[in-house]
Amino acid sequence: MHTMKNTKMMVFGFASAVAISIALSTSLLAKSDPAAPAEPSIEASRLQSLAKFTKVLSIVEQYNVDNLTIDQLIDKSLQGMLSNLDAHSTYLDKKSYDNLKTQTDGEFGGLGITVGMRDNALTVISPIEGTPADKAGIKAGDIILKINDKATLDMTIDDAVALMRGTPKTPIDLTIVRKGAAEPLKFHIIRDIITVESVYTRTIGKEVLYIRVTNFDKKVAADVKAAIKKHAKTSKGIILDLRNNPGGLLDQAVELTDLFVDEGTIVSQKGRNKADDVSYSATKSNTITHLPLVVLVNEGSASASEIVSGAIQDLKRGVIVGEKTFGKGSVQVVMPITDTEAVKLTVARYYLPSGRTIQAVGVTPDIEVTSGEIKSHDKSFNIKEADLKKHLESELEKEGGMVDVTEAGTSNKTTITAEQMNKDLQLKEAVDIIKALIIVKGK
């Protein structure tokens, strides 16, 4: 697996967590302080609820057939409570907490995919270019039905990540449900060390600068800025490709947008505590180009990618082309509760300049273009979201008819050739649009 977080992010997260923990402790002390009594009705309700929880806990401890310890029951209670809040909140026991920290320390073996929960199904946000998952043929929007022999229904994201991470050069099998496929697909993948080239640039013809951003690490804004300056004399238009970019650092999304935008709010963060609300605005001094701009997105564009594309759309700075984005617009903070345990909690949501949210909605392009031909199959995966879990349960029973996909590969994506242009309908449409914008600007 690949993670967008780094050590710097974790330090910031822990610092935030400590601050929040202190605030929570202060709040609880205030409630128990006679000088600052809580509302009687609220306090009575709190005590009744805690009494109910304690009674149920006592009953389970005394009569449950599995004879679980009180520590095990509390852990299960915490996990159940947090996982029922939203798909990204979770209780981290020692093993899970260690796994989370492993993602930010050194190297580890993985597949090169970023996953999220969509309609309670473990879904690939995007494969990362050049990684084992990408070379095997995993696609954005694929639903992971099984990891090796374990079904993912009701599995948490953290548990899934832990299963997919492993020693480099070791094998793993993923069973995938894919839109348009009559049967589940099985992919045999060999783990490897995941290294990512975040930004690369190409020119299309003599006038168009193509910039591909694969994820938002700490150097993205600086690398894009350098690329724009390097090609400033020849470029008349820019295509920013954020397809299959699962996101990363918020500050990089803001700084990247600021390269193109003179003024206005880029994104705001709003949570339950109004004192923690933050708004990020563009500054004219950071803007380095006013060239016509087209941004490419698809269903693998998430989080920071949605902030950039959504802000550029709302501020009318460029044209968004492609497919509707993933819809990941929530903010999680890791808050330690002991030296070995923590909770990961959703504390805020991102909002675009117009005030609209990204969460579960995504960004709809100005011009929608599919990545390829739309094919009709009588047996294709085409069901209502409400019936998704029932469908996935039935897919688990289809292993006899499963298609084994082990020879899939990916073409070289380091250069843009005429042949690739003809196969990439979204990029071709973006080039046509940017050329038109260049002509209009030149008049």
DACOR-V69059 format. One line per field, one symbol per residue. ss: DSSP state (h for helix, s for strand, l for the rest). A space follows every 10 residues. Layout:
# DACOR-V69059
ss=???
This chain:
# DACOR-V69059
ss=llllllhhhh hhhhhhhhhh hhhhhhhhhh hhlhhhlllh hhhhhhhhhh hhhhhhhhhh hhhllllllh hhhhhhhhhh hhhlllllls sslhhhhhhh hhllllllss llssssssll ssssssslll lhhhhhllll llssssslls slllllhhhh hhhhlsllll ssssssslll llllssssss lsslllllss sssslllsss sssllslllh hhhhhhhhhh llllllssss sllllllslh hhhhhhhhll llllssssss sllhhhlsss sllhhhllll lsssssslll lllhhhhhhh hhhhllllss ssllllllls ssssssllll lsssssssss ssllllslll llllllssll llllllllll llllhhhhhh hhhhhhhhhh hlssslllll lllllllhhh hhhlhhhhhh hhhhhhhhhh hhl
